[in-house]
């Protein structure tokens, strides 16, 4: 799945740019991301680190964000293909629990740092024409691990699907401001020993330059 999405992304962008480079919109984006995982049968947010019950009780109380570059290609008047590249962190606080260790006491709470290079691929549909353009967007995010403090159990890659809504506002003739919300959910596993689904509420801001007016 990973290889298919990457190859498809490269082919689509290469063909599209070659056909009409002036239909591209280029810009920067940033987002604030609130992470969570479902609670287990004991009512805990927990990540197992081995085949037993050892693992981390987690709290998603860190400031997580992403920042990067975004490119959009106009397929039709109200339909855009979008991709880019960004840097993101997905940190959390965790307290290690070891039921099989010869240890009496409580492990200290630590911050688990997770860093990723993210490549999205999405389709955006614009509902209206004019200065204000509400939009619906859906797609995938390919996450490649740069750093993970629990690297022994973390996969080098995981995939997320997302769906979101946004408002596009024309600041000037070719400058576009885009603000919106995405709901993201992992569809492959971030950890080798745990099947928890990572869920993200993402609030984003994009500023882009339209190479050709619609």
C-alpha positions as YAML, in Angstrom:
chain: A
units: angstrom
residues:
- id: 1
  name: UNK
  ca: [0.00, 0.00, 0.00]
- id: 2
  name: UNK
  ca: [2.81, 2.41, 0.90]
- id: 3
  name: UNK
  ca: [4.70, 1.84, -2.35]
- id: 4
  name: UNK
  ca: [1.52, 2.13, -4.41]
- id: 5
  name: UNK
  ca: [0.60, 5.49, -2.90]
- id: 6
  name: UNK
  ca: [4.09, 6.92, -3.34]
- id: 7
  name: UNK
  ca: [4.36, 5.78, -6.97]
- id: 8
  name: UNK
  ca: [0.85, 7.07, -7.73]
- id: 9
  name: UNK
  ca: [1.70, 10.41, -6.16]
- id: 10
  name: UNK
  ca: [4.89, 10.83, -8.22]
- id: 11
  name: UNK
  ca: [3.20, 9.81, -11.49]
- id: 12
  name: UNK
  ca: [0.17, 12.03, -11.01]
- id: 13
  name: UNK
  ca: [2.24, 15.09, -10.13]
- id: 14
  name: UNK
  ca: [4.72, 14.54, -12.95]
- id: 15
  name: UNK
  ca: [2.00, 14.13, -15.58]
- id: 16
  name: UNK
  ca: [-0.05, 17.04, -14.26]
- id: 17
  name: UNK
  ca: [2.88, 19.43, -14.08]
- id: 18
  name: UNK
  ca: [3.99, 18.47, -17.56]
- id: 19
  name: UNK
  ca: [0.55, 19.07, -19.02]
- id: 20
  name: UNK
  ca: [-0.11, 22.47, -17.50]
- id: 21
  name: UNK
  ca: [2.25, 23.96, -14.93]
- id: 22
  name: UNK
  ca: [0.05, 27.06, -14.57]
- id: 23
  name: UNK
  ca: [-2.73, 25.13, -12.83]
- id: 24
  name: UNK
  ca: [-0.64, 24.64, -9.71]
- id: 25
  name: UNK
  ca: [-1.18, 26.38, -6.38]
- id: 26
  name: UNK
  ca: [1.90, 26.39, -4.12]
- id: 27
  name: UNK
  ca: [2.08, 27.33, -0.45]
- id: 28
  name: UNK
  ca: [2.87, 26.59, 3.17]
- id: 29
  name: UNK
  ca: [0.73, 25.02, 5.87]
- id: 30
  name: UNK
  ca: [0.77, 24.46, 9.59]
- id: 31
  name: UNK
  ca: [-1.56, 22.62, 11.94]
- id: 32
  name: UNK
  ca: [-2.24, 21.99, 15.61]
- id: 33
  name: UNK
  ca: [-2.98, 18.32, 16.30]
- id: 34
  name: UNK
  ca: [-4.82, 16.73, 19.22]
- id: 35
  name: UNK
  ca: [-4.04, 13.00, 19.47]
- id: 36
  name: UNK
  ca: [-5.80, 10.11, 21.18]
- id: 37
  name: UNK
  ca: [-6.14, 6.33, 21.17]
- id: 38
  name: UNK
  ca: [-9.16, 4.23, 22.26]
- id: 39
  name: UNK
  ca: [-9.26, 3.02, 25.87]
- id: 40
  name: UNK
  ca: [-8.57, -0.66, 26.49]
- id: 41
  name: UNK
  ca: [-10.81, -3.12, 28.35]
- id: 42
  name: UNK
  ca: [-9.61, -1.68, 31.67]
- id: 43
  name: UNK
  ca: [-10.55, 1.87, 30.74]
- id: 44
  name: UNK
  ca: [-6.94, 2.93, 30.14]
- id: 45
  name: UNK
  ca: [-5.15, 4.54, 27.24]
- id: 46
  name: UNK
  ca: [-2.34, 2.03, 27.04]
- id: 47
  name: UNK
  ca: [0.40, 1.00, 24.59]
- id: 48
  name: UNK
  ca: [1.85, -2.50, 24.99]
- id: 49
  name: UNK
  ca: [5.59, -2.84, 24.45]
- id: 50
  name: UNK
  ca: [5.83, -6.66, 24.31]
- id: 51
  name: UNK
  ca: [3.68, -9.78, 24.09]
- id: 52
  name: UNK
  ca: [2.80, -9.60, 27.80]
- id: 53
  name: UNK
  ca: [0.94, -6.72, 29.47]
- id: 54
  name: UNK
  ca: [4.00, -4.51, 29.92]
- id: 55
  name: UNK
  ca: [3.69, -1.07, 28.39]
- id: 56
  name: UNK
  ca: [2.91, 2.61, 28.85]
- id: 57
  name: UNK
  ca: [-0.09, 4.29, 30.40]
- id: 58
  name: UNK
  ca: [-0.30, 7.35, 28.18]
- id: 59
  name: UNK
  ca: [-1.61, 10.89, 28.28]
- id: 60
  name: UNK
  ca: [-1.76, 13.00, 25.13]
- id: 61
  name: UNK
  ca: [-0.94, 16.27, 26.87]
- id: 62
  name: UNK
  ca: [1.94, 17.48, 24.70]
- id: 63
  name: UNK
  ca: [1.78, 20.24, 22.09]
- id: 64
  name: UNK
  ca: [1.73, 18.50, 18.71]
- id: 65
  name: UNK
  ca: [1.90, 20.24, 15.37]
- id: 66
  name: UNK
  ca: [2.96, 19.94, 11.74]
- id: 67
  name: UNK
  ca: [4.55, 22.40, 9.34]
- id: 68
  name: UNK
  ca: [5.41, 22.01, 5.68]
- id: 69
  name: UNK
  ca: [4.84, 22.76, 2.01]
- id: 70
  name: UNK
  ca: [1.67, 22.07, 0.05]
- id: 71
  name: UNK
  ca: [0.91, 21.91, -3.68]
- id: 72
  name: UNK
  ca: [-2.51, 21.72, -5.33]
- id: 73
  name: UNK
  ca: [-3.36, 20.96, -8.93]
- id: 74
  name: UNK
  ca: [-6.69, 22.00, -10.45]
- id: 75
  name: UNK
  ca: [-8.27, 18.95, -12.07]
- id: 76
  name: UNK
  ca: [-11.54, 20.76, -12.77]
- id: 77
  name: UNK
  ca: [-13.13, 24.05, -11.78]
- id: 78
  name: UNK
  ca: [-14.21, 22.71, -8.37]
- id: 79
  name: UNK
  ca: [-11.89, 19.73, -7.95]
- id: 80
  name: UNK
  ca: [-8.26, 19.84, -6.76]
- id: 81
  name: UNK
  ca: [-5.58, 17.20, -6.29]
- id: 82
  name: UNK
  ca: [-3.27, 17.98, -3.38]
- id: 83
  name: UNK
  ca: [0.04, 16.77, -1.97]
- id: 84
  name: UNK
  ca: [3.15, 18.06, -0.24]
- id: 85
  name: UNK
  ca: [5.70, 17.32, 2.45]
- id: 86
  name: UNK
  ca: [5.72, 18.25, 6.13]
- id: 87
  name: UNK
  ca: [7.42, 17.67, 9.46]
- id: 88
  name: UNK
  ca: [5.24, 16.59, 12.37]
- id: 89
  name: UNK
  ca: [5.54, 15.52, 15.99]
- id: 90
  name: UNK
  ca: [3.19, 13.11, 17.75]
- id: 91
  name: UNK
  ca: [4.42, 13.25, 21.36]
- id: 92
  name: UNK
  ca: [2.76, 12.01, 24.53]
- id: 93
  name: UNK
  ca: [3.45, 11.54, 28.24]
- id: 94
  name: UNK
  ca: [3.83, 7.97, 29.42]
- id: 95
  name: UNK
  ca: [4.42, 6.02, 32.61]
- id: 96
  name: UNK
  ca: [5.96, 2.59, 32.09]
- id: 97
  name: UNK
  ca: [4.26, -0.39, 33.74]
- id: 98
  name: UNK
  ca: [6.23, -3.63, 34.07]
- id: 99
  name: UNK
  ca: [4.24, -6.53, 35.49]
- id: 100
  name: UNK
  ca: [7.05, -9.01, 34.77]
- id: 101
  name: UNK
  ca: [9.95, -6.99, 36.24]
- id: 102
  name: UNK
  ca: [11.65, -7.58, 39.60]
- id: 103
  name: UNK
  ca: [10.84, -4.05, 40.61]
- id: 104
  name: UNK
  ca: [8.81, -2.58, 43.44]
- id: 105
  name: UNK
  ca: [7.70, 0.99, 42.95]
- id: 106
  name: UNK
  ca: [6.43, 3.35, 40.31]
- id: 107
  name: UNK
  ca: [8.31, 4.36, 37.19]
- id: 108
  name: UNK
  ca: [8.52, 8.13, 36.59]
- id: 109
  name: UNK
  ca: [6.38, 9.75, 33.94]
- id: 110
  name: UNK
  ca: [8.36, 10.68, 30.84]
- id: 111
  name: UNK
  ca: [7.75, 12.45, 27.55]
- id: 112
  name: UNK
  ca: [7.84, 10.13, 24.54]
- id: 113
  name: UNK
  ca: [9.01, 12.03, 21.46]
- id: 114
  name: UNK
  ca: [7.89, 10.87, 18.01]
- id: 115
  name: UNK
  ca: [8.92, 12.68, 14.82]
- id: 116
  name: UNK
  ca: [7.73, 12.02, 11.27]
- id: 117
  name: UNK
  ca: [8.17, 13.12, 7.68]
- id: 118
  name: UNK
  ca: [4.66, 13.19, 6.23]
- id: 119
  name: UNK
  ca: [3.58, 13.02, 2.58]
- id: 120
  name: UNK
  ca: [-0.18, 13.55, 2.02]
- id: 121
  name: UNK
  ca: [-2.27, 12.75, -1.04]
- id: 122
  name: UNK
  ca: [-5.82, 14.08, -1.19]
- id: 123
  name: UNK
  ca: [-8.77, 15.26, -3.27]
- id: 124
  name: UNK
  ca: [-10.56, 18.53, -2.46]
- id: 125
  name: UNK
  ca: [-14.03, 19.47, -3.70]
- id: 126
  name: UNK
  ca: [-15.05, 23.14, -3.67]
- id: 127
  name: UNK
  ca: [-18.79, 23.73, -3.21]
- id: 128
  name: UNK
  ca: [-19.01, 27.35, -4.39]
- id: 129
  name: UNK
  ca: [-17.34, 29.89, -6.63]
- id: 130
  name: UNK
  ca: [-16.31, 33.36, -5.53]
- id: 131
  name: UNK
  ca: [-14.24, 34.77, -2.69]
- id: 132
  name: UNK
  ca: [-15.44, 32.31, -0.02]
- id: 133
  name: UNK
  ca: [-15.22, 28.66, -1.05]
- id: 134
  name: UNK
  ca: [-16.26, 25.96, 1.45]
- id: 135
  name: UNK
  ca: [-14.61, 22.65, 0.66]
- id: 136
  name: UNK
  ca: [-14.62, 18.96, 1.53]
- id: 137
  name: UNK
  ca: [-11.28, 17.13, 1.50]
- id: 138
  name: UNK
  ca: [-10.29, 13.49, 1.94]
- id: 139
  name: UNK
  ca: [-7.15, 11.47, 1.47]
- id: 140
  name: UNK
  ca: [-4.18, 9.68, 3.00]
- id: 141
  name: UNK
  ca: [-1.07, 10.66, 4.95]
- id: 142
  name: UNK
  ca: [2.12, 8.62, 4.59]
- id: 143
  name: UNK
  ca: [4.16, 8.93, 7.80]
- id: 144
  name: UNK
  ca: [7.87, 8.03, 7.74]
- id: 145
  name: UNK
  ca: [9.60, 7.76, 11.11]
- id: 146
  name: UNK
  ca: [12.43, 10.19, 11.82]
- id: 147
  name: UNK
  ca: [12.63, 9.57, 15.57]
- id: 148
  name: UNK
  ca: [10.78, 7.54, 18.19]
- id: 149
  name: UNK
  ca: [11.83, 7.19, 21.82]
- id: 150
  name: UNK
  ca: [10.32, 3.69, 21.89]
- id: 151
  name: UNK
  ca: [12.03, 2.78, 18.62]
- id: 152
  name: UNK
  ca: [12.31, -0.95, 19.41]
- id: 153
  name: UNK
  ca: [8.56, -1.40, 18.97]
- id: 154
  name: UNK
  ca: [7.79, 1.38, 16.47]
- id: 155
  name: UNK
  ca: [7.34, 0.75, 12.77]
- id: 156
  name: UNK
  ca: [9.29, 2.86, 10.29]
- id: 157
  name: UNK
  ca: [6.09, 3.76, 8.44]
- id: 158
  name: UNK
  ca: [2.37, 4.02, 9.10]
- id: 159
  name: UNK
  ca: [-0.58, 5.23, 7.04]
- id: 160
  name: UNK
  ca: [-3.48, 7.47, 8.06]
- id: 161
  name: UNK
  ca: [-6.75, 8.27, 6.27]
- id: 162
  name: UNK
  ca: [-8.49, 11.58, 6.82]
- id: 163
  name: UNK
  ca: [-11.60, 13.57, 6.03]
- id: 164
  name: UNK
  ca: [-12.05, 17.27, 6.61]
- id: 165
  name: UNK
  ca: [-13.81, 20.54, 5.88]
- id: 166
  name: UNK
  ca: [-12.35, 23.96, 5.20]
- id: 167
  name: UNK
  ca: [-12.95, 27.49, 3.95]
- id: 168
  name: UNK
  ca: [-10.89, 28.98, 1.13]
- id: 169
  name: UNK
  ca: [-10.71, 32.78, 1.16]
- id: 170
  name: UNK
  ca: [-9.20, 34.84, -1.66]
- id: 171
  name: UNK
  ca: [-6.94, 37.40, 0.02]
- id: 172
  name: UNK
  ca: [-5.88, 38.91, -3.31]
- id: 173
  name: UNK
  ca: [-6.13, 37.87, -6.94]
- id: 174
  name: UNK
  ca: [-3.77, 34.90, -6.58]
- id: 175
  name: UNK
  ca: [-3.25, 34.53, -2.83]
- id: 176
  name: UNK
  ca: [-5.53, 32.07, -1.01]
- id: 177
  name: UNK
  ca: [-6.05, 31.61, 2.74]
- id: 178
  name: UNK
  ca: [-7.37, 28.18, 3.75]
- id: 179
  name: UNK
  ca: [-8.47, 27.26, 7.29]
- id: 180
  name: UNK
  ca: [-10.11, 24.01, 8.30]
- id: 181
  name: UNK
  ca: [-10.39, 20.82, 10.31]
- id: 182
  name: UNK
  ca: [-9.39, 17.22, 9.55]
- id: 183
  name: UNK
  ca: [-10.24, 14.01, 11.38]
- id: 184
  name: UNK
  ca: [-7.46, 11.46, 10.91]
- id: 185
  name: UNK
  ca: [-7.30, 7.77, 11.78]
- id: 186
  name: UNK
  ca: [-4.43, 5.32, 11.39]
- id: 187
  name: UNK
  ca: [-5.18, 2.41, 9.04]
- id: 188
  name: UNK
  ca: [-1.86, 0.67, 9.62]
- id: 189
  name: UNK
  ca: [-0.08, 0.14, 12.93]
- id: 190
  name: UNK
  ca: [2.37, 2.62, 14.42]
- id: 191
  name: UNK
  ca: [3.70, -0.03, 16.83]
- id: 192
  name: UNK
  ca: [4.73, -3.63, 16.25]
- id: 193
  name: UNK
  ca: [3.35, -4.85, 19.59]
- id: 194
  name: UNK
  ca: [0.15, -2.83, 19.85]
- id: 195
  name: UNK
  ca: [-2.88, -2.44, 17.57]
- id: 196
  name: UNK
  ca: [-4.22, 0.82, 19.00]
- id: 197
  name: UNK
  ca: [-5.67, 3.16, 16.38]
- id: 198
  name: UNK
  ca: [-4.14, 6.61, 16.50]
- id: 199
  name: UNK
  ca: [-6.81, 9.29, 16.09]
- id: 200
  name: UNK
  ca: [-6.09, 12.94, 15.39]
- id: 201
  name: UNK
  ca: [-8.17, 16.11, 15.42]
- id: 202
  name: UNK
  ca: [-6.21, 18.53, 13.24]
- id: 203
  name: UNK
  ca: [-6.87, 22.27, 12.87]
- id: 204
  name: UNK
  ca: [-4.89, 23.72, 9.99]
- id: 205
  name: UNK
  ca: [-3.95, 26.97, 8.27]
- id: 206
  name: UNK
  ca: [-2.64, 27.22, 4.69]
- id: 207
  name: UNK
  ca: [-1.49, 30.16, 2.61]
- id: 208
  name: UNK
  ca: [-0.93, 29.49, -1.06]
- id: 209
  name: UNK
  ca: [-0.16, 31.27, -4.31]
- id: 210
  name: UNK
  ca: [-2.27, 30.46, -7.35]
- id: 211
  name: UNK
  ca: [-0.10, 30.38, -10.48]
- id: 212
  name: UNK
  ca: [-3.13, 30.96, -12.69]
- id: 213
  name: UNK
  ca: [-6.50, 32.48, -11.79]
- id: 214
  name: UNK
  ca: [-9.50, 30.21, -12.22]
...
